[in-house]
Amino acid sequence: MADLAVWFEASGAIAGAGGVTYAKHKAPRVYWAAVGLPMTWGRFALSYRNTMDVCGLTVQPSGLRAFMSRRVARHEVRPVAPKIRRVRGTSTGLRVTLRLPAGLEPADLAAASERLRHAWGVHSVHVIAKKPGYVELRMTGHDLLRRVQMPKKTAPRDLVVPVALRDDGTAYVRDYREIPHALALGANQSGKSMYQRNLIKGLAQLPVALVGMDCKRGVEQYRYAPRLSALATNPDDAASLVDVLVAEMEDRFDLLAKHGVSDLWELPEDLRPAPIVVLVDEIAELFLISSKKDEERRERIVTGLIRLAQLSRAVGIYLEICGQRFGSELGKGATMLRAQLTGRVVHRVNDKQTAEMGLNDVAPESVPAACTIPADRPGQAVAADASGGWGRIRTPYTPVDETVAACREFAHLIPDLPALAPFRPAVSAPGPSIPPMPTTAPAFP
């Protein structure tokens, strides 16, 4: 009996170790909740003061505090570390709120984030400034971008659309009132189309006008025709559509002047025209020309887009531009237009110069991160904006049929904009679904 009991205990220990190992690789959230969180919390609590000290994140105490330590408490004067205000575990990591002593700033902690990550044995440490004097350390226990699971309760609202997952576990959103115009770059098979697909799915659920420009004969955007207010599938139509958008912008400025306001959102709701989001699938198709006779058309398109990028935010017209490259080699006006696009999302690129086109003028330190995105991570990208902040994101996989279904379901939300009516695409009845062709390319996880 004794031998049998020993055998059962050994078998239980082996099965438990095997279960933990399996959960660590196949169910990282379960492993984190059961094993990783308690261990990390204990390691953090036991080593916090020493870690802050060796990482240079302490300051000398004030004269009064030093006097009280020597004369009243009767112990040696020690440097002061940021005071822990709150520790909270999450399903993906640990969040710690710190009160910074005089002499430290959030940038000091951000510079030491790699050392803190190794000291506490976590996958990453992000430093977020909450308010003056307070920061939040967001630790993640595992690579959240390996299997993208969007946070719960992330639904489109107002003009805020959740598009991807950040590597700190929060949702990356496109807030058009905060960042009106954006640029998304990426090579073929990098996930750029998936990013736009998620964006269209979210925008389809909002009362906005969606305007598509897909000069590849509409192969990407025509499937979303039930929800599009306008679609241009060749450069000539795109030039005419840009002219209409510029005229619509000028009419809206006249409306603002008539009511003595400077922003669309200051108008009464019954007088406020619907916002317009312009989705350009491949910007190079609007710039490149094949003969000299096309130069006039190109100038119309480029001039109109630049005017929209410079002025249209106040009247609720927003640009979402995608491309593989966006540099001065596209021609006159390319860099001027790019400078007006505040938001930047760069997927895997074929060369460093492309990453610099998208990121170097807003967050230069993020360029190496964009150049090291692996080919087996489609949808992963670096997101930055003019504030200088940046982070890694990854778009969740969304089937085409799901986005098309959303466009059909919310087709009734298309606003009434007579100026765009001539460009409204014809909507065909849904046909039978065609199974995808087999491929040897890596699957989008």
C-alpha positions as CSV (number, residue, x, y, z in Angstrom):
1,M,0.0,0.0,0.0
2,A,2.8,2.3,0.8
3,D,4.4,1.8,-2.6
4,L,1.0,2.4,-4.3
5,A,0.6,5.7,-2.4
6,V,4.0,6.8,-3.4
7,W,3.2,5.9,-7.0
8,F,0.0,7.9,-7.0
9,E,1.8,10.9,-5.4
10,A,4.5,10.8,-8.1
11,S,2.0,10.4,-10.9
12,G,0.0,13.4,-9.5
13,A,3.1,15.6,-9.3
14,I,4.1,14.6,-12.9
15,A,0.6,15.3,-14.2
16,G,0.5,18.6,-12.4
17,A,3.9,19.7,-13.8
18,G,2.7,18.6,-17.2
19,G,-0.5,20.6,-16.9
20,V,1.3,23.7,-15.8
21,T,3.7,23.4,-18.8
22,Y,0.9,22.8,-21.2
23,A,-1.1,25.8,-19.8
24,K,2.0,28.1,-20.0
25,H,2.3,27.5,-23.8
26,K,-1.3,26.8,-24.9
27,A,-3.4,28.7,-22.3
28,P,-1.2,31.6,-21.1
29,R,-4.1,33.4,-19.4
30,V,-4.9,30.4,-17.3
31,Y,-1.2,29.9,-16.4
32,W,-0.9,33.6,-15.5
33,A,-4.0,33.5,-13.3
34,A,-3.0,30.3,-11.5
35,V,0.8,30.6,-11.3
36,G,2.3,33.7,-12.9
37,L,0.3,36.3,-11.0
38,P,1.0,35.1,-7.5
39,M,4.7,34.6,-8.2
40,T,5.1,38.0,-9.9
41,W,3.2,39.8,-7.2
42,G,5.3,38.2,-4.5
43,R,8.6,38.9,-6.4
44,F,7.5,42.5,-6.8
45,A,6.6,43.0,-3.2
46,L,9.8,41.5,-1.9
47,S,12.2,43.2,-4.2
48,Y,10.6,46.5,-4.9
49,R,12.7,48.8,-2.8
50,N,16.0,47.2,-3.8
51,T,15.1,47.1,-7.5
52,M,14.3,50.8,-7.5
53,D,17.5,51.5,-5.7
54,V,19.8,49.6,-8.1
55,C,17.9,51.0,-11.1
56,G,18.6,54.5,-10.0
57,L,14.9,55.3,-9.4
58,T,15.4,56.8,-5.9
59,V,16.1,60.3,-4.7
60,Q,17.7,61.7,-1.5
61,P,15.1,62.5,1.2
62,S,14.2,66.0,2.2
63,G,16.1,67.6,5.1
64,L,13.1,67.2,7.4
65,R,12.7,63.6,6.5
66,A,16.4,62.9,7.0
67,F,16.3,64.7,10.4
68,M,13.2,62.6,11.5
69,S,14.9,59.4,10.5
70,R,18.1,60.1,12.4
71,R,16.7,61.8,15.5
72,V,13.3,60.2,16.0
73,A,13.2,56.8,14.2
74,R,16.9,56.2,15.0
75,H,17.8,54.5,11.8
76,E,20.0,55.4,8.9
77,V,18.8,57.7,6.1
78,R,17.8,55.8,3.0
79,P,17.0,57.1,-0.5
80,V,13.3,57.5,-1.2
81,A,11.7,55.3,-3.8
82,P,8.3,56.0,-5.5
83,K,5.5,55.2,-3.1
84,I,3.2,52.3,-4.0
85,R,-0.4,53.6,-4.0
86,R,-2.2,50.6,-5.6
87,V,-1.4,47.1,-6.9
88,R,-4.0,45.4,-9.1
89,G,-3.9,42.1,-10.9
90,T,-5.5,41.6,-14.3
91,S,-6.1,38.7,-16.6
92,T,-2.9,39.5,-18.5
93,G,-0.6,41.2,-16.0
94,L,-0.1,43.5,-13.1
95,R,-0.8,47.2,-12.7
96,V,0.9,49.3,-10.1
97,T,0.2,53.0,-9.4
98,L,3.1,54.9,-8.0
99,R,3.5,58.3,-6.4
100,L,6.7,59.9,-7.7
101,P,8.9,61.8,-5.2
102,A,10.3,65.2,-6.1
103,G,13.1,64.7,-8.5
104,L,11.7,61.9,-10.6
105,E,9.6,62.1,-13.7
106,P,7.8,59.4,-15.8
107,A,10.6,59.4,-18.4
108,D,13.0,58.1,-15.7
109,L,10.9,55.0,-15.2
110,A,10.3,54.6,-18.9
111,A,14.1,54.6,-19.5
112,A,14.5,51.8,-16.9
113,S,11.5,49.7,-18.1
114,E,13.7,47.0,-19.6
115,R,15.7,46.6,-16.3
116,L,12.4,46.5,-14.4
117,R,11.1,43.8,-16.8
118,H,14.0,41.5,-16.2
119,A,14.1,42.2,-12.4
120,W,10.5,41.1,-12.0
121,G,10.4,38.4,-14.6
122,V,7.6,39.7,-16.8
123,H,7.2,40.0,-20.5
124,S,7.0,43.8,-20.7
125,V,6.7,46.9,-18.5
126,H,4.9,50.0,-19.8
127,V,5.0,53.4,-18.0
128,I,1.8,55.5,-18.3
129,A,1.6,59.0,-16.8
130,K,-1.8,59.2,-15.1
131,K,-1.7,62.8,-13.7
132,P,1.0,65.1,-12.3
133,G,3.1,63.1,-9.8
134,Y,1.5,59.7,-10.5
135,V,2.4,56.9,-13.0
136,E,1.1,53.5,-13.7
137,L,3.3,50.5,-14.4
138,R,1.5,48.1,-16.7
139,M,3.2,44.7,-16.6
140,T,2.2,41.9,-18.9
141,G,2.9,38.3,-18.0
142,H,3.1,36.9,-21.6
143,D,3.2,38.0,-25.2
144,L,-0.3,39.4,-25.8
145,L,0.2,39.8,-29.5
146,R,0.9,36.2,-30.2
147,R,-2.9,35.4,-29.9
148,V,-5.0,38.5,-30.1
149,Q,-8.0,38.6,-27.8
150,M,-9.6,42.0,-27.7
151,P,-10.7,43.3,-24.3
152,K,-14.3,42.9,-23.4
153,K,-16.7,45.9,-23.8
154,T,-14.8,47.4,-26.7
155,A,-17.5,48.5,-29.2
156,P,-17.6,51.5,-31.6
157,R,-19.1,54.6,-30.1
158,D,-19.3,58.2,-31.3
159,L,-16.2,58.4,-33.6
160,V,-14.1,56.0,-31.6
161,V,-13.4,52.6,-33.2
162,P,-11.4,49.8,-31.6
163,V,-9.2,48.4,-34.3
164,A,-6.3,46.4,-32.7
165,L,-4.8,45.2,-29.4
166,R,-1.9,47.0,-27.8
167,D,1.0,45.0,-26.3
168,D,0.0,46.3,-22.8
169,G,-3.4,44.6,-23.1
170,T,-5.5,47.7,-23.9
171,A,-7.4,48.4,-27.1
172,Y,-5.9,50.5,-29.8
173,V,-8.7,52.8,-31.1
174,R,-9.1,55.3,-33.9
175,D,-10.5,58.4,-32.3
176,Y,-11.3,60.7,-35.3
177,R,-12.0,63.7,-33.2
178,E,-8.6,63.4,-31.5
179,I,-6.6,62.3,-34.5
180,P,-8.6,63.2,-37.6
181,H,-6.3,61.9,-40.4
182,A,-4.0,58.9,-40.4
183,L,-1.6,56.9,-42.6
184,A,-1.2,53.1,-42.6
185,L,1.8,51.6,-44.4
186,G,2.8,48.0,-45.0
187,A,4.2,45.6,-47.5
188,N,2.1,42.9,-49.2
189,Q,0.8,40.2,-46.7
190,S,1.7,42.4,-43.8
191,G,-1.9,42.8,-42.5
192,K,-2.6,46.2,-43.8
193,S,-5.8,45.1,-45.5
194,M,-6.9,43.4,-42.3
195,Y,-6.4,46.6,-40.5
196,Q,-8.6,48.5,-42.9
197,R,-11.2,45.7,-42.8
198,N,-11.5,46.0,-39.0
199,L,-11.8,49.7,-39.3
200,I,-14.6,49.5,-41.9
201,K,-16.5,46.9,-39.8
202,G,-16.4,49.3,-36.8
203,L,-17.2,52.4,-38.8
204,A,-20.2,50.6,-40.5
205,Q,-21.9,50.6,-37.1
206,L,-21.7,54.4,-36.7
207,P,-23.9,57.1,-38.4
208,V,-21.1,58.3,-40.7
209,A,-20.6,58.4,-44.5
210,L,-17.9,56.1,-45.8
211,V,-16.2,57.1,-49.0
212,G,-14.0,54.6,-50.7
213,M,-11.2,55.2,-53.2
214,D,-9.9,51.9,-54.6
215,C,-8.2,52.4,-57.9
216,K,-7.5,48.7,-58.3
217,R,-10.9,48.5,-60.0
218,G,-12.5,48.2,-56.5
219,V,-11.3,44.7,-55.8
220,E,-10.8,45.5,-52.1
221,Q,-13.6,47.9,-51.3
222,Y,-16.4,47.0,-53.7
223,R,-17.5,44.1,-51.4
224,Y,-18.4,46.8,-48.8
225,A,-20.7,48.6,-51.3
226,P,-23.9,48.2,-49.2
227,R,-22.4,50.6,-46.6
228,L,-20.5,53.0,-48.8
229,S,-21.9,56.4,-49.6
230,A,-19.4,56.7,-52.5
231,L,-16.8,54.6,-54.3
232,A,-14.2,55.6,-56.9
233,T,-12.6,52.6,-58.7
234,N,-10.3,54.5,-61.1
235,P,-8.2,57.7,-61.1
236,D,-10.7,59.7,-63.2
237,D,-13.6,58.9,-60.8
238,A,-11.3,59.6,-57.9
239,A,-10.5,63.1,-59.2
240,S,-14.1,63.9,-59.6
241,L,-14.9,62.5,-56.1
242,V,-12.1,64.6,-54.6
243,D,-13.6,67.7,-56.2
244,V,-17.0,66.9,-54.7
245,L,-15.5,66.4,-51.3
246,V,-13.7,69.8,-51.5
247,A,-17.0,71.5,-52.5
248,E,-18.8,69.7,-49.6
249,M,-16.1,71.0,-47.3
250,E,-16.6,74.6,-48.5
251,D,-20.4,74.3,-48.1
252,R,-19.9,73.1,-44.5
253,F,-17.6,76.1,-43.8
254,D,-20.4,78.4,-45.1
255,L,-22.8,76.6,-42.7
256,L,-20.4,77.1,-39.7
257,A,-19.9,80.8,-40.6
258,K,-23.7,81.3,-40.9
259,H,-24.2,80.0,-37.3
260,G,-21.1,81.7,-35.9
261,V,-19.2,78.6,-34.8
262,S,-15.8,77.2,-35.7
263,D,-16.4,73.4,-35.4
264,L,-19.0,71.0,-36.8
265,W,-19.7,69.6,-33.3
266,E,-20.7,73.1,-32.0
267,L,-23.8,73.0,-34.3
268,P,-27.2,71.9,-33.0
269,E,-27.7,68.2,-33.7
270,D,-30.6,68.8,-36.1
271,L,-28.4,71.1,-38.2
272,R,-25.2,69.0,-38.0
273,P,-24.2,67.2,-41.2
274,A,-23.0,63.6,-40.9
275,P,-19.2,63.0,-40.6
276,I,-17.4,61.7,-43.6
277,V,-14.5,59.2,-43.5
278,V,-12.5,58.9,-46.7
279,L,-10.8,55.5,-47.1
280,V,-8.0,55.4,-49.6
281,D,-6.8,51.9,-50.3
282,E,-3.6,52.6,-52.2
283,I,-2.3,56.2,-52.2
284,A,0.3,55.5,-55.0
285,E,-2.5,54.9,-57.5
286,L,-3.7,58.5,-57.1
287,F,-0.2,59.9,-57.5
288,L,1.4,57.8,-60.3
289,I,0.8,58.7,-63.9
290,S,1.5,56.8,-67.2
291,S,1.6,59.7,-69.6
292,K,2.0,63.5,-69.6
293,K,-1.7,64.0,-70.3
294,D,-2.5,62.6,-66.9
295,E,-0.6,65.3,-65.0
296,E,-3.7,67.6,-64.8
297,R,-5.8,64.9,-63.2
298,R,-3.0,64.1,-60.8
299,E,-2.7,67.8,-59.8
300,R,-6.4,67.9,-59.1
301,I,-6.3,64.9,-56.9
302,V,-3.2,65.9,-54.9
303,T,-4.3,69.5,-54.4
304,G,-7.7,68.4,-53.3
305,L,-6.4,65.8,-50.8
306,I,-4.0,68.4,-49.4
307,R,-6.8,70.9,-48.9
308,L,-8.9,68.2,-47.2
309,A,-6.0,67.2,-44.9
310,Q,-5.3,70.8,-43.9
311,L,-8.9,72.1,-43.4
312,S,-11.5,69.4,-43.2
313,R,-11.1,68.4,-39.6
314,A,-13.3,71.3,-38.4
315,V,-16.1,70.2,-40.7
316,G,-16.1,66.5,-39.9
317,I,-14.3,65.1,-43.0
318,Y,-11.5,62.6,-42.1
319,L,-8.9,60.8,-44.1
320,E,-7.7,57.3,-43.7
321,I,-4.9,56.6,-46.2
322,C,-3.2,53.3,-46.8
323,G,-0.2,52.4,-49.0
324,Q,2.9,50.4,-49.4
325,R,5.2,53.4,-49.5
326,F,4.6,57.2,-49.2
327,G,7.6,59.2,-50.0
328,S,8.8,62.0,-52.2
329,E,9.3,59.7,-55.1
330,L,5.5,59.7,-55.6
331,G,5.9,63.2,-56.9
332,K,5.1,66.8,-56.0
333,G,2.8,67.2,-52.9
334,A,3.4,63.7,-51.4
335,T,5.5,64.9,-48.4
336,M,3.2,67.8,-47.9
337,L,0.2,65.6,-47.7
338,R,2.0,63.1,-45.4
339,A,2.9,65.8,-43.0
340,Q,-0.9,66.5,-42.4
341,L,-1.6,62.8,-41.4
342,T,-1.2,62.9,-37.6
343,G,-1.8,59.2,-36.9
344,R,0.7,56.6,-38.2
345,V,0.5,52.8,-38.3
346,V,3.4,51.0,-39.9
347,H,3.2,47.2,-40.5
348,R,6.0,45.0,-41.7
349,V,8.0,46.8,-44.4
350,N,10.5,45.7,-47.0
351,D,13.1,48.3,-46.2
352,K,14.0,50.8,-43.5
353,Q,13.3,53.8,-45.7
354,T,9.6,52.9,-45.7
355,A,9.5,52.7,-42.0
356,E,11.2,56.1,-41.8
357,M,8.6,57.6,-44.1
358,G,5.9,56.7,-41.7
359,L,7.5,57.2,-38.3
360,N,10.7,59.2,-38.4
361,D,9.0,62.6,-38.3
362,V,6.7,61.7,-35.3
363,A,8.5,59.0,-33.3
364,P,12.0,58.3,-34.5
365,E,12.8,55.8,-31.8
366,S,10.0,53.5,-33.1
367,V,11.7,52.9,-36.5
368,P,13.8,49.9,-35.3
369,A,10.7,48.3,-33.9
370,A,8.9,48.6,-37.2
371,C,11.9,47.1,-39.1
372,T,12.0,44.0,-36.9
373,I,8.4,42.8,-37.2
374,P,8.6,39.1,-38.2
375,A,6.9,37.8,-41.4
376,D,5.0,35.2,-39.4
377,R,3.1,38.0,-37.5
378,P,0.7,39.4,-40.0
379,G,-1.3,42.3,-38.5
380,Q,1.4,43.4,-36.1
381,A,2.4,47.0,-36.5
382,V,3.8,50.0,-34.7
383,A,1.3,52.8,-34.0
384,A,2.5,56.4,-33.3
385,D,1.2,59.9,-33.5
386,A,2.4,63.5,-33.4
387,S,2.7,63.5,-29.6
388,G,5.8,61.2,-29.9
389,G,4.2,58.3,-28.1
390,W,4.2,54.9,-29.8
391,G,3.5,51.2,-29.2
392,R,3.2,47.8,-30.7
393,I,-0.3,46.7,-31.9
394,R,-1.8,43.7,-33.7
395,T,-5.1,43.5,-35.5
396,P,-7.4,40.6,-34.7
397,Y,-8.4,38.3,-37.6
398,T,-11.7,39.2,-39.0
399,P,-13.2,37.2,-41.9
400,V,-14.2,39.1,-45.0
401,D,-17.8,37.7,-44.7
402,E,-18.1,39.1,-41.2
403,T,-17.3,42.6,-42.4
404,V,-19.5,42.3,-45.5
405,A,-22.4,41.1,-43.2
406,A,-21.8,44.2,-41.0
407,C,-22.0,46.5,-44.0
408,R,-25.3,44.9,-45.1
409,E,-26.7,44.9,-41.6
410,F,-26.0,48.6,-41.0
411,A,-26.8,49.8,-44.5
412,H,-29.7,51.8,-43.1
413,L,-27.2,54.1,-41.3
414,I,-26.0,55.6,-44.6
415,P,-26.6,59.4,-44.2
416,D,-28.4,61.4,-46.8
417,L,-25.7,63.5,-48.6
418,P,-27.0,64.5,-52.1
419,A,-23.5,65.5,-53.3
420,L,-22.2,62.0,-53.0
421,A,-25.3,60.3,-54.5
422,P,-23.8,60.1,-58.1
423,F,-20.9,58.1,-56.7
424,R,-23.0,55.6,-54.7
425,P,-22.0,52.1,-55.8
426,A,-24.6,49.7,-57.1
427,V,-25.4,46.9,-54.6
428,S,-25.8,43.4,-55.9
429,A,-27.8,40.7,-54.1
430,P,-25.6,38.4,-51.9
431,G,-24.5,35.3,-53.8
432,P,-23.4,31.9,-52.5
433,S,-20.3,31.9,-50.4
434,I,-17.2,30.5,-52.2
435,P,-14.8,28.5,-50.1
436,P,-11.3,30.0,-50.1
437,M,-8.5,28.4,-52.2
438,P,-5.9,26.4,-50.3
439,T,-2.7,28.2,-49.6
440,T,0.7,27.5,-48.1
441,A,1.1,31.0,-46.7
442,P,1.1,31.3,-42.9
443,A,-2.4,31.6,-41.4
444,F,-3.5,34.9,-39.8
445,P,-3.8,33.8,-36.1
